[in-house]
Amino acid sequence: MDDVAAVLFDMDGTLVDSDAAVERAWTTWAGEHGVEPAAVLAVAHGAPARDTVRRLLPDLDEAAVTASAVRQLALQYDDLADLTATTGARDLIGVLDRRGLPWAVVTSADARLAAARLGAAGIVAPVLVTETDVARGKPYPEGYLTAARRLGVPAARCLVVEDSTTGLAAGRAAGMRTAGLRGLAADLRLRDLAQLADLLAPGARRRRDGVRPAVERTC
């Protein structure tokens, strides 16, 4: 971890525990469109709403895709009651601040939703890249490359922290190292963000119990 010069976080499920709100919104959307909620939830996590709509309803034209994605996001804007920071998120941000390591949030949410959810979790991102800042969202690398450029850090020295295969694919495509939550395969597998805080803390040992390097890289 010595040469990590910046940390780039996904938002939902990584910095913000918003799983319940996300599932409520997609379940309502699925009912409105006659789609099985389980089929929606299986593919929606980590991807822009527009891409998920297009994947699930391939017969829609682009105007209808846009309208449906807007509706899905509208279901989420005010559903903030049970949102919190994820385990270890504040500790990790404190470690980054003490070490002077820059960090950013790269999310598939739009700017309004990102601001609402980060605000509800009490997190202020020094750099925020949303789906409205890029032409193609995750799994394409544009969002992470944009964040690295704004921070002035080479891509190869950035660590991407994600909880979805879609987001990890974006980090790999950007040429960055990856850390995966939820047991996902990555360069570093994490139990939670508290574990990463321990690894990055000044003077931390380079290996900790329960942190395993990935045995393979997948794209």
N, C-alpha and C positions, 0 to 999 in steps of 0.2 A: 504493500500500500504506500510505500515511501514516495513514489513518483506520481501519485494521484494529485492533480492540480485543481480539479473542480469536480463537484458531484451534481449530477442532473437527475432530478426526481420526477417520476410519474406522480399524478395527484391522487385520483380515486383508488383506494385500496393500498396505496403506498404511503403517502403522507396523511391522507384524510380517510377515516373509516366511514365510507359512504355507501357500503354495500347494500344496506337495507333500502336506502332511498333510491339507488339505481335500480334495484330489482322491482320496487313498487312502480316506478315510472315505466319501465319496459313491460311489466305485466299489464298495466293499464293500456299502454299502446298496443300490445298484442291483442287484447280483447277488442279494441276498436277496429282492428284490421283482420280479425278472424285467424290469427296465427297462434299456434300453441306457445304458451309462455316459456315452456322448457326449451323449445327450439330457439327462441329469441335469446334467452339467457346463456345458452351454450356458445353463442358467437358474438354477443354484444360487448363483452368486457374488454376494455382497452382500445376499442376502435371508435373512430368518429361516428356519430349518429347517422350521418348521411350514407356512409359506406355500409353500415349495418342494414339500413332501410333498403338500399339498392340490392344487397345480397339476399334479403328475405323476400323482397317484392320485385323481382326482376322485370316484371311486365310494366312497371310504372315508368312514365317518361320523366325527364329531368325536373320539370316543373313540379310534378307530383312528388318526386323524391324529396325535393327541397321543402315542400310544404309539410310532408310527413315528418321529416327530420326536425323542422321548426316546432311542430306540435310535440314531438317527443321531448325536446329540450324544455319546452314550456311547462311540461309536467314536473320538471325537476327544480325550477328556479326557486320556488318558495317552500320546498320540502326539505327543511334544514334542522328540524327539531332534534333529531338524534345523532347529528354529525359531531364527531370528535376527532382530535388528532390520533393517529395510530400509536401503538405502543412504541415508545422510544423516540418518537419523532422530535419532540422538543429537546430531549437530551442530545440527540444527534445534531440538531441545528445549533445548540449551544457549543458543542465541540467544534463544529465548522467555524463558528464565529471566533472562538478563542484561538484557533489555529490560523485564522485569516484565509481559510479556503473558500473561494467563491462557490455559490450554488445557485441552481435555477430549478424551476418547475416547468415541465413540458407535458401538456395534457391534451387529450382529444376533446375536452369540453370547449365551449366557446368562452369568450372573455367574461360575459356576465355570469355564467355558471361557475367558472373558476374563481372569480372574485367572491362570489357568495359562499362557496364551500370553504375556501381558504379562510375567509373571514370568520365563518362559523367555528372553524377549528382553531382560531387564534394564531394563524400562521401568516406572516408577511413575506412574500417571495421577492428577493431583490431583482430577479429577472423572471418573467413569466411569458412562456410561449404557448399560445392556444391554437386551436384548429383554424381560427380566423387569420392567423399569421402565416400559414403555409398553404401551398397549392395542393399538396398531398400529405395526408396525415399518416399515422402509424398504420402499417408496418414500414412505411417509407422513412428514410432517415432525416428528412428535411427539418423536422422540428428540433431534433437533437443537434444537428449541425448549426441551426440558427442560434440555439442557446449557447453553444460553444463559441460561436463567432461574437455574440454579444458580450460574453464574459472575457473574450480575448485569450482563450485557452485552446491549445491544439486538441483536435479530436482524440488523438491517441492517449492523451493524458486525462481524459474525462472518464468518470465512472458513472454509468447509468444504473439507476435503482428502479426496478419494475416488479409488478406482480402479475403480469400477463405475458403470454407467449408473443402476442402482437407487439407489445412494447419492447420486449427483449430483442425481437427480430429487428426493430427499428434501431436499437442501440448497436447491434452487431453490424448492421448495414452502414452505420455511420463510422465504423472503425473504432468503436469505443469498447472499453471493458464493461462487463455487465455484472450486476448483483441481483439475484432473483429471490423473491419472497414466495411463500406458499409452496415451497418444495420444488420450484421450477429449476430446470437445468440452466446454469449460467456459469460464468467464470468463478463466481462466489455465491454459495447458497446461504441464505440468511434465515434465521428463525424469526427475527423482527429487527426493527431499526436500532433497538438498544444494543444489539450485537455489533452492528456496524459502528455505533458510537464508541464501543470499547476498542474496536480495531483501529479507529482513527484518532483516538485520544492521544495526547502527547505522552510519549514514553510507553505506549501500549506494546505488548508482545505481538509478534507478527502472526502467531497462531493461537487460536483459542479453542477450547473444547466446543464441539458442535458446529464449527465452521469448516466446511469441506470444499476444496476446489472442485469444480465440475470435472467429470471424467470425460466429457465430450462437449464439443460446441456444435450447436445445430442452428440452421438458418431457416 
